[in-house]
C-alpha cells in the first residue's frame, strides 16, 4: 500500500464521487460541481455525465469543458485574520462581501475550516483541500477553540462556572465550555471562552441563554493554530512541516497513547 503524508491526500486509487474529485482538484466546490454536471460540462471516459452519483478513480479520464482534470495540489493551510463584516461563503445570496472576495488574488481556490459568522472576527483557517478541512472540523479531533468575547451585561460567576458541565438550549446539547471572567468595563464585560465542539453560533447562543448580549466575538485559536499578532485582514500560510506535525499529533492513535500516559 502506498503511504501518504498526513498533509497530502491525493486523488489516488481510492474511489470517490465525481463532485469530490472536482473539488479536490481545486476547480470548484462540490455544490458547484453538481451544477456543472447538470449543465453537461463534465465527462468521464468520454461520456457526458447527467448525474453526480458517479464514482471515479485515478485511472478515469475526467474532463471539464473538454479539458482534463488537473492533478490536485498538496494539501495546504493558511491562517486568516477575519475582520467583522464578511460572510464565510464563496457566494452570498444577499450580495454581502465575503471572506474570499477579500483574499489576495494570487492564492489558489480556498475553502474555510468551519465558519465565523458575519459579526465575528479573528482566526479563520483556510485550505485548498476539502478532505483536510473535514478532518480539522471533526469533533473526534478534539481541538480546543478559544475566544475572547465582549458582552453587554454583568456576568454571574456561578452561571459561567456551570457551563463546564455543558448546557441544553431549545433541545440542543452544547458540550462543556470553560468560561472565565476577565474584566468589567461599565455596562460591558470581557470573557474568555474555550470549547471543543464549535456548533453553529454556539458562543452567542450560550451567552444569550445567560442573559448576556454579545457585542464582540474574537476567535484567538483553533487547536494548535493561533491568531497571534496576525494583522486584521492578513493571511499567512502554515509551513508544511508544522501542518504535518500537528496533524500527526491529532491522530487518534497519538491521542490514545497520550491518554494512556
Residue pairs with C-beta under 8 A, 6 or more apart in sequence:
2 12
2 13
4 10
4 12
5 244
6 243
6 244
6 247
6 248
6 251
7 74
7 75
7 76
7 77
7 132
7 240
7 243
7 244
7 247
8 74
8 75
9 24
9 75
9 129
9 131
9 132
10 71
10 72
10 74
11 21
11 24
11 25
11 58
11 71
11 72
12 58
13 57
13 58
14 57
15 55
15 56
15 57
16 24
16 55
16 56
16 57
17 52
17 53
17 54
17 55
17 56
18 33
18 37
18 42
18 44
18 49
18 52
18 54
18 55
18 56
18 62
19 30
19 33
19 34
19 37
19 52
20 30
20 130
21 56
21 62
21 69
22 28
22 30
22 33
22 36
22 42
22 62
22 64
22 69
23 29
23 30
23 33
23 130
24 72
24 129
24 130
24 131
25 69
25 70
25 71
25 72
26 70
26 72
26 73
26 108
26 109
26 128
27 33
27 64
27 69
27 70
27 109
28 36
28 109
29 90
29 111
30 130
33 42
33 52
34 52
36 42
36 64
37 49
37 50
37 51
37 52
38 50
40 48
40 49
40 50
41 64
41 65
42 48
42 49
42 62
42 63
42 64
43 49
43 62
43 63
43 66
44 54
44 56
44 60
44 61
44 62
44 63
45 60
45 61
46 61
56 62
61 68
62 68
62 69
63 69
72 129
73 108
73 128
73 129
74 240
75 127
75 128
75 129
75 131
75 132
75 243
76 108
76 127
76 128
76 129
76 237
76 238
76 240
76 243
77 113
77 125
77 126
77 127
77 132
77 225
77 237
77 238
77 243
78 107
78 110
78 125
78 126
78 127
78 235
78 236
78 237
78 238
79 123
79 124
79 125
79 126
79 225
79 226
79 227
79 230
79 235
79 236
79 237
79 238
80 99
80 103
80 123
80 124
80 125
80 126
80 230
80 234
80 235
80 236
81 121
81 122
81 123
81 124
81 227
81 230
81 231
81 232
81 233
81 234
81 235
82 88
82 99
82 116
82 120
82 121
82 122
82 123
82 124
83 102
83 121
83 232
83 233
84 118
84 119
84 120
84 121
84 216
85 97
85 118
85 119
86 96
86 97
86 98
86 99
86 101
86 102
86 118
87 96
87 97
87 98
87 99
87 117
87 118
88 98
88 99
88 112
88 115
88 116
88 117
88 124
89 98
89 99
89 100
90 98
90 100
90 111
91 98
92 98
96 118
99 112
99 124
100 110
102 233
103 110
103 126
103 235
104 235
107 235
108 128
109 128
110 126
110 127
110 128
111 126
111 127
111 128
111 130
111 133
112 124
112 125
112 126
112 133
113 124
113 125
113 126
113 127
113 132
113 133
113 136
113 137
113 222
114 124
114 125
114 136
114 137
114 198
114 222
115 124
115 200
116 122
116 124
116 219
117 201
117 204
119 217
120 217
120 218
120 219
121 216
121 217
121 218
121 219
121 232
122 147
122 148
122 217
122 218
122 219
122 220
122 227
123 219
123 220
123 221
123 222
123 225
123 226
123 227
123 230
124 219
125 136
125 222
125 225
126 235
127 133
127 136
135 141
135 247
136 143
136 222
136 223
139 196
139 197
140 252
141 223
141 250
142 196
142 250
142 255
143 196
143 222
143 223
143 224
143 250
144 194
144 195
144 196
144 221
144 223
145 194
145 195
145 196
145 198
145 219
145 221
145 222
145 223
146 192
146 193
146 194
146 219
146 220
146 221
147 192
147 193
147 194
147 195
147 203
147 217
147 218
147 219
147 220
148 182
148 190
148 191
148 192
148 217
148 218
148 220
149 190
149 191
149 192
149 193
149 203
149 207
149 214
149 216
149 217
149 218
150 188
150 189
150 190
150 191
150 214
150 215
150 216
150 217
151 188
151 189
151 190
151 191
151 207
151 212
151 213
151 214
151 215
152 187
152 188
152 212
152 213
152 215
153 187
153 188
153 189
153 211
153 212
153 213
154 184
154 187
154 189
155 179
155 181
155 189
155 191
155 210
155 212
156 210
157 181
159 210
160 179
160 180
160 181
160 191
160 210
161 179
163 176
163 177
163 178
163 179
163 206
164 176
164 177
164 178
164 179
165 176
166 173
166 174
166 175
166 176
166 177
167 173
167 174
167 177
167 206
167 209
168 174
169 205
169 206
169 209
172 199
172 205
174 195
174 197
174 199
174 202
174 205
174 206
175 195
175 196
175 197
176 195
176 196
177 193
177 194
177 195
177 206
178 193
178 194
178 195
179 191
179 192
179 193
180 191
180 192
180 193
181 189
181 191
182 189
182 190
182 191
182 192
183 189
183 190
188 215
189 212
191 207
193 203
195 202
195 203
203 214
203 217
204 214
204 217
207 213
207 214
208 214
218 227
219 227
220 226
220 227
221 227
223 246
223 250
224 246
224 249
225 238
225 246
230 236
248 254
